[in-house]
Amino acid sequence: MDETLVTSSEPPPSDGDPMDVVTEPHNPNDNQSASSSDSDSESDDEAQAALELQTLETELSTNPANYDAHVQYIKALRKQGDIDKLRLAREAMSELFPLTPAMWQQWANDEISLTLTSGNEGAIPTVEKLYERGVSDYLSVSLWYDYLSFIQKYDSSVRECSPSGISKARDLFERALTACGLHVTEGCKIWEAYRSYEEMILDGMDKTDSELREKQVQRIRSIYHRQLSITHSDLKSTLLTYKTWESKHGNNLDVSSSNTDGLSPQVASTYQKALEMLTLRADFEEKIVKSDETDTERLQSFMAYLKFEQSSGDPIRFKSIYEPRVKSLYERAITEFPISSDLWIDYTNYLNKTLKADKTLRDIYDRATRNCPWVGELWVRYMLYLERCHGSEKELSDVFERSLQCTFSTIDEYVDIFLTRVDGLRRRITFAKELDNGLDFVLIRDTFQRASDYLSPQLKNSNTYSLLQIHSYWARLESSIGKDITAARGVWESLLKNSGSMIEAWKGYISMETEMAHIKEARSLYKRCYTMRFPGTGSEDICKSWILFEREFGSLEDFDHASQKVTPRLQELQLYKLQQETDEVEDPPTRNRREKRKAAASAAASNEHPPAKRQKDKANKVEKSVTQKDKDMAHGENEPKIKNPTPEKPKLYTDKCTAFVSNLNPKANEEELRGFFSDVGGAGEIRILKDKLTKKSRGLAYVDFCDDAHLEAAVAKNKQTFLGKKLTIVRSDPKGKRKVSFGDDRNSTKQGRGGDDTNSGEHGHKKVELKGKNTFAVPRNVRPLGWSFGNEPPSAATSTTEGGDEKPKSNQELRDMLLNKK
């Protein structure tokens, strides 16, 4: 039972010990104290309820889409008994969300108890409207049954069986049968109520009017025959009831048997067919009503049931039979799972195949978008349906505006909605014979402008294809329908202003001018962009495209001029490409660089020992080597050991075309980062650095690119926002070209990388040159540790330096000097 509209304010009974009532002496002031305590408790409850209402009102004012807050607010108002606020709260919620059948029943019952119990029949239409709104949200047999009972009880014309009342009741019963008469488990309730109403009419007829009574008997018999041809769970009991009824009206049938003896062949045939269909569906019905299964399992059971229904029989030949049954099953599933987007999409797919432009689908599409407003595909289908049904511009505009107020999971859904709206406007302007008032190209231009303003910031970094699609479509319609070439050029210029490095934008702009035979304008675009650097081979492509353009459309002078401009540019690009390939070939592996650093470090460490110690160590090493060799020969191990002929090659990272990304969002993954560089192209391996202990991202990453052109384009995206954080993107330099000397080491570095091989194992420095104003702070005789004089002759190493300073003494020389002094 539903809770009452206004709850009782009586306090709960005391939980004290019963013995206290006997032992405690009676105090005359106890009654007054108890009354005061009850009053305080009521005051506390009222204050708590008021605070709860205020909190819920604040929440709904800031977040009207909070479904749970609406439910709690209605519940609190119903408990408090504030009728006016309760009605407003229910209306506000019903505008945003479809209400459940239980909520509609509660609303209708509250209105009945407040208005009709006092004999106010003027409130009957108000309650009828509530029931009408309720049965349109979801399929509910119980709500339809309450609606029919309400009409029979409170509508005097129906209750008194007047001609208008009978007509009204029959129409309502037929609507109820259309909606839920095919419900396998509960539909029989509506059939029984319909028969009971018709039998009540029969009982009230004049017994002397045999013709009228026979007509009414035939009407009731027809209802029985219709019910016996429908698949429902009470099919056998309905047959027995029908036999009993026929026996009362003069037909001798065996009321104790469930066979079809004595029935007309047509009724018997349809009954047996319905019984066979019920047997085939029994397992499906059992699975979808199981209470011990999870929602996911029950939804899968519904989908399997639907697939079975759609594959049963011939839906084209017997469309009037199979289509209502499938539709009824979809409605049952929607009632159980109203926010399943997959279910709504499957439902609308089925309706598009079977009903297409049927006007009854308008309500279904509206319900679909109200239950799942976050699914862009449903809004697109809704607009296409309205266009097929020749809906008015106001209807299409309202649906479009409603869709833009929703939040979708991907930016592509917004793009699809904008383009669907433009498609519809274009078709109606181009092909419609009679245009609606106010339907003009201005609507298309405004829609494109809104799409550009809203989507460009998001598409610029993630989906350049959609951005190009919108502007290309816009410019074409400006020139073809709007007949405004200046506006079309303005569309392309706005795109180039925001995405000038997108070669497809330049090609699209040039293609438009070429198709319209604007050769001069197309040539000027080539002149603007041929020197620009595009990702990949874009720069070469645009140069070659210019030459081809002049060959097909230009004069000889134009062709020569383009060749003079393009040839040096192509040579420059080719030279740059060869240089990149050469650098990749000559770049030593990381392992070789590491071995050279180790060799240099060991050489520097050996110089720290005195000559005597170095000779001793060398002798020990030679002795150990000879001894080990003798042992091997003594054991017959004089054959050389064969190593693995195909050793595993270490993975090489040239670091020539690698970008270093910092300030990365810790939640970003490799695919999202690759998507960020999708407009640049050429992205290879992506390595996000993670903490060794926590395995969480450190906010740093390396991104390899196929060539330097793509790398430069990626570096150009520096300081752009990605997942809420502004990235820092630079060219990776893990070798660390450190300025180890105090002077200009560019020549020495160049020599060390690609110059004289005799000095390749060292740092390539032959001199330590001091430059700049602050050289006074550098010690005159100190050089960085580990640095040698390379190819200088030994005499130079033992002589004084260029500046005339003495070479620092070794440790052994210092010892000899001390001994000589002694």
ROKOLNU-383594 format. One line per 10 residues: number of its first residue (from 0); their letters; for each residue y, x, z of C-alpha. Coordinates in steps of 0.2 Angstrom, whole numbers, plus 2048, in hexadecimal, padded with zeros to 3 digits. Last residue first. Example, Ala and Ser with C-alpha at 12.3 -4.5 7.8 and 13.67 -1.06 7.14 Angstrom:
# residues 2
1) SA) 7FB 844 824; 7EA 83E 827
# end
This chain:
# residues 822
821) KKNLLMDRLE) 851 A40 80C; 85D A3D 7FE; 84E A40 7F2; 843 A34 7FB; 851 A26 7FA; 854 A29 7E7; 841 A28 7E4; 840 A17 7ED; 84F A11 7E3; 846 A16 7D3
811) QNSKPKEDGG) 836 A0D 7D8; 840 9FD 7DB; 848 9FD 7CA; 85A A02 7C8; 867 9F7 7C0; 86E 9FD 7AF; 87E A06 7B2; 88E 9FE 7AB; 896 A05 79B; 89A 9F4 794
801) ETTSTAASPP) 88D 9F6 787; 880 9F9 794; 87A A0A 79A; 86B A12 794; 859 A0E 799; 857 9FF 78F; 860 A06 780; 855 A15 780; 846 A09 77F; 84C A02 76E
791) ENGFSWGLPR) 853 9F1 76E; 847 9E4 767; 847 9D8 775; 853 9DD 783; 84A 9D3 790; 84D 9C3 79A; 842 9BD 7A8; 84F 9BC 7B5; 861 9B9 7AF; 86C 9C8 7AD
781) VNRPVAFTNK) 875 9D1 7BB; 880 9E1 7B8; 891 9D9 7B6; 88F 9CB 7C3; 897 9BB 7BC; 8A7 9B4 7C5; 8B3 9BD 7BA; 8AD 9B4 7AA; 8B7 9A5 7AE; 8C2 9A5 79E
771) GKLEVKKHGH) 8B5 9A4 791; 8A8 9AF 789; 89B 9BB 790; 88E 9C1 784; 87C 9C5 78A; 874 9CE 77C; 864 9CE 772; 85F 9BC 776; 851 9B4 76D; 849 9AB 77C
761) EGSNTDDGGR) 839 9B5 77B; 828 9B3 772; 831 9B0 762; 83A 9C1 762; 830 9C9 754; 82F 9B9 74B; 841 9BB 745; 849 9AA 741; 843 998 743; 843 993 755
751) GQKTSNRDDG) 849 9A3 75E; 855 9A8 750; 85E 997 752; 85E 998 764; 866 9AA 762; 873 9A3 756; 878 994 761; 879 99F 771; 88C 99F 774; 88F 9A8 784
741) FSVKRKGKPD) 889 9A7 796; 877 9A7 791; 86B 99A 796; 874 98C 78D; 865 980 78E; 85D 979 77F; 852 96E 78A; 842 96D 781; 841 95A 786; 84F 956 77B
731) SRVITLKKGL) 84E 943 778; 85C 93B 76E; 866 92F 778; 864 91D 77E; 86C 916 78D; 868 904 790; 873 8F6 797; 868 8EB 7A2; 865 8D8 7A1; 855 8D9 797
721) FTQKNKAVAA) 85D 8E5 78A; 870 8E7 789; 877 8F3 77D; 87E 904 783; 876 90E 776; 870 905 766; 877 913 75B; 869 91E 763; 85D 912 75A; 865 914 749
711) ELHADDCFDV) 865 927 74B; 853 927 74F; 84F 91C 740; 858 929 735; 84F 937 73E; 83E 932 739; 82F 928 73F; 836 924 750; 82E 928 761; 835 91F 770
701) YALGRSKKTL) 835 927 781; 838 91C 791; 841 91C 7A2; 843 90E 7AE; 837 915 7BA; 82A 908 7B7; 81E 905 7C4; 80D 90E 7C7; 811 90E 7DA; 80A 920 7DC
691) KDKLIRIEGA) 80D 929 7CC; 81D 920 7C8; 81E 91A 7B6; 826 921 7A6; 826 915 797; 81E 91D 788; 821 915 777; 818 91B 767; 820 917 757; 830 90E 753
681) GGVDSFFGRL) 835 90E 740; 840 8FF 741; 852 8FD 746; 852 8EA 747; 841 8EB 751; 848 8F7 75E; 84A 8EA 76C; 839 8E3 766; 831 8F4 76A; 838 8F3 77B
671) EEENAKPNLN) 831 8E2 77E; 820 8E8 777; 820 8F8 783; 824 8EE 793; 834 8EA 79C; 832 8E5 7AE; 83B 8F5 7B4; 84A 8F1 7A9; 84E 901 7A1; 85D 90C 7A7
661) SVFATCKDTY) 857 91A 79C; 851 91C 78A; 84D 92D 782; 84B 92C 76F; 83E 936 766; 840 93C 754; 83E 94F 756; 834 94E 766; 826 957 75D; 819 94F 768
651) LKPKEPTPNK) 808 956 764; 7F7 94F 76B; 7EC 95E 76F; 7DE 961 762; 7CD 95F 768; 7C3 96F 764; 7B8 96E 754; 7AE 97E 753; 7AA 97D 766; 7A9 98F 76C
641) IKPENEGHAM) 79A 99A 767; 797 9A8 774; 796 9B9 76D; 785 9C1 76D; 783 9CF 77A; 77B 9C4 787; 76B 9CE 788; 76C 9D0 79B; 771 9E2 79A; 77E 9DE 78D
631) DKDKQTVSKE) 787 9D1 798; 787 9DC 7A7; 78F 9EA 79C; 79C 9DE 796; 7A0 9D9 7A8; 7A2 9EB 7AD; 7AD 9EF 79F; 7B9 9E0 7A2; 7BA 9E4 7B5; 7BE 9F6 7B1
621) VKNAKDKQRK) 7CC 9F1 7A5; 7D3 9E5 7B1; 7D3 9F2 7BF; 7DB 9FF 7B4; 7E9 9F2 7B0; 7EC 9EE 7C2; 7EE A01 7C6; 7FA A04 7B8; 805 9F5 7BD; 804 9FC 7CF
611) APPHENSAAA) 80A A0D 7CA; 818 A06 7BF; 820 9FC 7CD; 81D 9E9 7CD; 82C 9DD 7C8; 829 9E0 7B6; 818 9D7 7B7; 821 9C7 7BD; 82C 9C7 7AD; 81D 9C9 7A2
601) SAAAKRKERR) 814 9BB 7AB; 823 9AF 7A8; 825 9B4 796; 812 9B0 793; 813 9A0 79C; 822 99A 792; 819 99F 782; 809 995 787; 814 986 78A; 81C 987 779
591) NRTPPDEVED) 80B 989 771; 805 97A 77A; 813 96F 775; 80F 972 763; 81B 97C 758; 828 973 74D; 827 97B 73C; 81F 96B 734; 82A 95E 73C; 83A 969 738
581) TEQQLKYLQL) 835 96A 726; 832 957 725; 843 954 72C; 84B 961 721; 843 958 712; 84A 947 717; 85C 94E 719; 85B 956 708; 855 946 701; 863 93C 709
571) EQLRPTVKQS) 870 949 703; 869 949 6F2; 86A 936 6F2; 87C 936 6F7; 881 943 6EA; 879 938 6DD; 881 928 6E3; 893 92A 6E0; 892 933 6CF; 884 927 6CA
561) AHDFDELSGF) 88F 918 6CF; 89D 91F 6C5; 892 922 6B6; 88B 910 6B7; 89C 908 6B8; 8A3 912 6A9; 893 90D 69F; 897 8FA 6A4; 88F 8F1 6B2; 883 8E3 6B3
551) EREFLIWSKC) 871 8E9 6B1; 873 8FC 6B2; 881 8FA 6BF; 875 8F0 6CA; 867 8FC 6C8; 872 90A 6CE; 878 900 6DD; 866 8FC 6E1; 862 90F 6E1; 870 912 6EE
541) IDESGTGPFR) 86B 903 6F9; 859 909 6F9; 85D 91B 6FD; 867 915 70D; 859 908 712; 84B 915 712; 849 913 724; 857 90C 72E; 868 90B 725; 876 919 724
531) MTYCRKYLSR) 885 913 71B; 88C 91D 70C; 886 90F 6FF; 88E 901 70A; 89F 8FE 705; 89E 904 6F3; 88F 8F8 6F1; 899 8EA 6F8; 8A7 8EE 6EB; 89A 8EC 6DD
521) AEKIHAMETE) 895 8DB 6E3; 8A7 8D5 6E3; 8AA 8DC 6D1; 89A 8D4 6CB; 89D 8C2 6D1; 890 8BA 6C6; 88B 8AD 6D3; 87A 8B5 6D5; 882 8C6 6D6; 88D 8C0 6E5
511) MSIYGKWAEI) 87F 8B8 6EE; 874 8C7 6EB; 881 8D3 6F2; 883 8C9 702; 870 8C9 704; 86E 8DB 701; 87C 8DF 70D; 874 8D4 71B; 862 8DB 717; 869 8ED 71A
501) MSGSNKLLSE) 86D 8E8 72C; 878 8F6 733; 887 8EB 731; 881 8DE 73E; 890 8D7 747; 89D 8DA 73A; 890 8D8 72C; 88C 8C7 732; 89E 8C1 733; 8A0 8C8 721
491) WVGRAATIDK) 892 8BE 71B; 898 8AE 722; 8AA 8B2 71B; 8A3 8B4 70A; 89C 8A3 70A; 8AD 89C 711; 8B5 8A4 702; 8A8 89D 6F6; 8AC 88B 6FB; 8A3 87F 6F1
481) GISSELRAWY) 89D 876 701; 88C 872 6F9; 887 882 6EF; 893 88F 6F6; 893 88A 709; 881 885 708; 87C 897 702; 887 89F 70F; 87F 895 71D; 86D 898 717
471) SHIQLLSYTN) 871 8AB 717; 879 8AA 728; 86B 8A1 730; 85D 8AB 728; 866 8BC 72C; 866 8B7 73E; 854 8B1 73E; 84F 8C2 736; 85A 8CC 743; 84F 8C6 751
461) SNKLQPSLYD) 851 8D0 761; 861 8D9 763; 86D 8CF 758; 863 8BF 75B; 869 8BD 76D; 87C 8C0 76A; 87B 8B6 759; 872 8A6 760; 880 89C 768; 88F 8A0 75D
451) SARQFTDRIL) 885 8A1 74D; 87C 890 751; 88C 888 755; 894 88E 745; 885 888 73B; 886 877 743; 898 876 73F; 896 87B 72D; 888 86E 72B; 893 860 733
441) VFDLGNDLEK) 8A2 865 728; 897 862 719; 899 84F 71B; 891 840 724; 8A0 837 72B; 89A 826 726; 888 827 721; 884 82C 70F; 87D 820 702; 873 829 6F4
431) AFTIRRRLGD) 86B 835 6FF; 865 845 6F6; 872 853 6F9; 87B 84D 709; 86B 846 711; 861 855 70D; 86E 862 713; 871 858 723; 85E 858 727; 85C 86A 723
421) VRTLFIDVYE) 86B 86F 72E; 863 866 73D; 852 86E 73A; 85B 87F 739; 863 87C 74A; 853 877 752; 849 885 74A; 856 892 750; 855 88B 762; 842 88C 762
411) DITSFTCQLS) 843 89E 75B; 84D 8A3 76B; 83E 8A1 775; 83A 897 786; 845 888 783; 852 881 78E; 858 870 78A; 86A 86A 787; 869 86F 774; 85B 862 772
401) REFVDSLEKE) 866 854 778; 873 858 76C; 866 858 75D; 85F 847 763; 870 83F 764; 875 846 753; 866 83F 74B; 869 82E 753; 87B 82E 74E; 877 833 73D
391) SGHCRELYLM) 86C 823 73B; 859 824 739; 852 824 728; 840 823 72F; 83C 834 727; 84C 83B 72F; 848 834 740; 837 83C 73E; 83E 84D 73A; 84A 84C 749
381) YRVWLEGVWP) 83B 848 754; 830 856 74D; 83E 863 750; 840 85C 762; 82D 85E 765; 82D 86F 75E; 83A 875 76A; 82F 872 77A; 83A 873 789; 83D 860 789
371) CNRTARDYID) 82B 85C 78D; 82B 84B 795; 83B 845 78E; 837 84D 77D; 826 844 77C; 82D 834 782; 83A 833 774; 82D 838 767; 822 82A 76D; 830 81D 76D
361) RLTKDAKLTK) 835 822 75B; 822 820 756; 823 80D 755; 82E 80F 745; 820 815 73B; 825 824 730; 815 82E 731; 808 823 738; 7F8 82C 736; 7FC 83F 733
351) NLYNTYDIWL) 80C 83F 73D; 804 835 74B; 7F6 842 74D; 802 851 74D; 80D 847 75A; 7FE 846 765; 7F9 858 763; 80B 85D 768; 80B 852 777; 7FA 859 77D
341) DSSIPFETIA) 800 86B 77A; 810 867 784; 806 861 793; 814 859 79E; 80D 847 79F; 7FB 84C 7A3; 7F2 83C 7AA; 7FE 830 7A2; 7FD 83B 792; 7EA 83A 792
331) REYLSKVRPE) 7EA 827 793; 7F7 826 785; 7EC 832 77A; 7DD 827 77D; 7E7 817 778; 7ED 820 768; 7DB 825 763; 7D5 813 766; 7E4 80B 75D; 7E1 817 74E
321) YISKFRIPDG) 7CE 814 74D; 7CE 801 749; 7DD 7FE 73E; 7D9 80E 735; 7C8 809 730; 7C8 810 71E; 7D3 81E 722; 7CD 823 734; 7BB 823 72D; 7AF 823 73C
311) SSQEFKLYAM) 7B0 82F 74B; 7B9 83F 748; 7C9 83A 751; 7C0 832 75F; 7B6 842 762; 7C5 84D 762; 7CE 842 76E; 7BF 843 77A; 7BF 856 779; 7D2 856 77C
301) FSQLRETDTE) 7CF 84A 78B; 7C1 856 792; 7CD 865 790; 7DA 85C 79A; 7CD 858 7A8; 7C8 86A 7A9; 7DA 870 7AA; 7DE 863 7B7; 7CF 869 7C2; 7BF 85F 7C4
291) DSKVIKEEFD) 7BA 856 7D4; 7C2 846 7CF; 7B8 842 7C0; 7C1 835 7B5; 7C2 83F 7A5; 7B0 845 7A6; 7A8 833 7A9; 7B2 82C 79A; 7AB 83A 78F; 799 837 794
281) ARLTLMELAK) 79B 825 791; 7A2 826 780; 792 826 775; 78C 817 780; 79C 80E 77E; 79B 80F 76B; 789 808 76B; 78F 7F9 776; 79E 7F6 76A; 792 7F6 75B
271) QYTSAVQPSL) 787 7EA 764; 795 7DE 768; 79C 7DF 757; 78B 7D9 750; 788 7CC 75D; 799 7C4 75A; 796 7C4 747; 785 7BD 748; 78B 7AF 753; 784 7AF 764
261) GDTNSSSVDL) 774 7A6 769; 76A 7B5 76E; 776 7C4 771; 76C 7CB 77F; 773 7CD 791; 768 7C0 798; 76B 7B5 7A7; 778 7A9 79E; 76B 7A4 791; 776 79A 785
251) NNGHKSEWTK) 778 787 782; 789 783 77C; 792 774 783; 7A2 77B 78A; 79B 781 79B; 78D 78A 792; 79A 794 788; 7A3 79A 798; 792 7A0 79F; 78F 7A9 78F
241) YTLLTSKLDS) 7A0 7B1 78F; 79E 7B7 7A1; 78D 7BF 79C; 795 7C8 78D; 7A3 7CE 798; 797 7D5 7A5; 78F 7DF 797; 79F 7E6 790; 7A6 7EB 7A1; 7A9 7FD 79C
231) HTISLQRHYI) 7B4 7FA 78D; 7B1 7FC 77A; 7B9 7ED 772; 7AF 7E0 767; 7AB 7D5 776; 7BD 7D4 77B; 7C2 7CD 76A; 7B4 7C0 76B; 7B9 7BB 77D; 7CC 7B9 777
221) SRIRQVQKER) 7C6 7AE 768; 7BC 7A3 774; 7CC 7A0 77E; 7D5 79B 76F; 7C7 790 769; 7C7 787 77A; 7DA 784 778; 7D7 77C 767; 7CA 771 76E; 7D6 76C 77C
211) LESDTKDMGD) 7E3 767 76F; 7D7 75D 765; 7CF 755 774; 7E0 74E 77B; 7D8 743 788; 7D5 751 794; 7E8 754 795; 7EB 767 797; 7ED 76F 7A7; 7DB 776 7A7
201) LIMEEYSRYA) 7DE 77E 796; 7EE 786 79B; 7E5 78E 7AA; 7D7 793 79E; 7E4 79C 794; 7EB 7A6 7A3; 7D9 7AB 7A9; 7D5 7B1 797; 7E4 7BC 797; 7E1 7C3 7A9
191) EWIKCGETVH) 7CF 7C7 7A4; 7D5 7D0 795; 7E2 7DA 79E; 7D5 7DF 7AC; 7C9 7E4 79E; 7D4 7F2 799; 7D0 7FC 7A8; 7C1 808 7A4; 7C1 808 791; 7D4 806 78E
181) LGCATLAREF) 7D4 7FD 77D; 7DE 7EE 784; 7EB 7FB 78A; 7FB 7FA 77F; 7F5 7ED 772; 7EE 7E2 780; 7FE 7E3 78A; 808 7DE 77B; 7FC 7CF 778; 7FE 7CA 78A
171) LDRAKSIGSP) 811 7CA 789; 811 7C0 779; 805 7B4 781; 811 7B2 790; 820 7AF 786; 818 7A2 77B; 811 799 78B; 822 799 793; 82B 792 783; 81E 784 782
161) SCERVSSDYK) 81F 780 794; 810 786 79F; 818 783 7B0; 816 795 7B6; 81B 79C 7A5; 82B 792 7A5; 82E 795 7B8; 82E 7A8 7B6; 82A 7AE 7C8; 817 7AE 7C9
151) QIFSLYDYWL) 811 7AF 7B7; 81E 7BC 7B2; 81A 7C7 7C2; 807 7C6 7BF; 80A 7CC 7AD; 815 7DB 7B2; 809 7DF 7C0; 7FB 7E0 7B4; 805 7EB 7A8; 809 7F7 7B7
141) SVSLYDSVGR) 7F6 7F7 7BB; 7F1 7FB 7A9; 7FD 80A 7A8; 801 813 798; 811 81D 79B; 824 81B 799; 825 80B 78F; 81C 801 79C; 829 805 7A9; 838 801 79F
131) EYLKEVTPIA) 831 7F0 79B; 82D 7ED 7AD; 83F 7F2 7B3; 846 7E6 7A5; 83B 7D8 7AC; 842 7DB 7BE; 853 7D9 7B8; 84F 7C9 7AE; 847 7C1 7BE; 857 7C5 7C8
121) GENGSTLTLS) 85E 7B4 7C4; 84F 7AC 7CC; 857 7AF 7DD; 84A 7A6 7E9; 84C 7B1 7F8; 83C 7BA 7F3; 843 7BE 7E2; 851 7CA 7E7; 84D 7D7 7F4; 83A 7D6 7F3
111) IEDNAWQQWM) 83A 7D5 7E0; 845 7E4 7DF; 83B 7EE 7EA; 82B 7E9 7E1; 833 7EE 7D0; 838 800 7D7; 827 803 7DF; 81E 7FE 7CF; 829 809 7C5; 826 818 7D0
101) APTLPFLESM) 813 815 7D0; 814 814 7BC; 81C 826 7BC; 82E 827 7B8; 834 82F 7A7; 841 83C 7AB; 854 83F 7A9; 85A 82D 7A7; 84D 826 7B3; 853 832 7C0
91) AERALRLKDI) 865 82C 7C0; 85F 81A 7C0; 854 81C 7CF; 862 825 7D8; 86E 817 7D4; 862 809 7DA; 85F 813 7EA; 872 815 7ED; 874 802 7EC; 865 7FE 7F7
81) DGQKRLAKIY) 868 80A 805; 858 806 80F; 857 816 818; 845 818 813; 849 814 801; 857 820 801; 84C 82E 808; 83E 82B 7FB; 84B 82A 7ED; 852 83B 7F2
71) QVHADYNAPN) 840 842 7F3; 83C 83D 7E2; 84C 843 7DA; 84B 854 7E3; 839 856 7DC; 840 854 7CA; 84E 861 7CC; 857 85E 7BB; 867 859 7C4; 869 86A 7CB
61) TSLETELTQL) 87B 86C 7D3; 87E 85A 7D7; 86B 857 7DA; 86B 865 7E8; 87A 85E 7F0; 873 84D 7F1; 863 853 7F8; 86C 85C 806; 877 84D 80A; 867 842 80B
51) ELAAQAEDDS) 85E 84E 816; 86D 84F 822; 86F 83D 823; 85C 83B 827; 85D 848 835; 86D 840 83C; 864 82F 83B; 854 836 844; 85F 83E 851; 868 82E 855
41) ESDSDSSSAS) 858 824 856; 851 831 862; 861 82F 86D; 860 81D 86D; 84E 81E 872; 852 829 880; 860 81D 886; 854 80F 886; 848 819 890; 855 81D 89D
31) QNDNPNHPET) 85B 80B 89E; 849 805 8A1; 845 813 8AD; 855 80E 8B8; 84B 802 8C3; 83F 810 8C8; 82D 80B 8CA; 823 818 8D4; 818 824 8CA; 806 824 8CE
21) VVDMPDGDSP) 800 816 8C3; 80A 819 8B3; 807 82C 8B5; 7F4 828 8B3; 7F7 824 8A1; 7FB 836 89D; 80A 836 891; 809 835 87E; 817 827 87D; 816 81B 86F
11) PPESSTVLTE) 820 81E 85F; 832 818 85E; 836 807 855; 842 80A 846; 836 801 83A; 837 807 828; 842 800 81B; 83B 7FE 809; 829 7FD 810; 81D 80A 80B
1) DM) 812 806 7FC; 800 800 800
# end
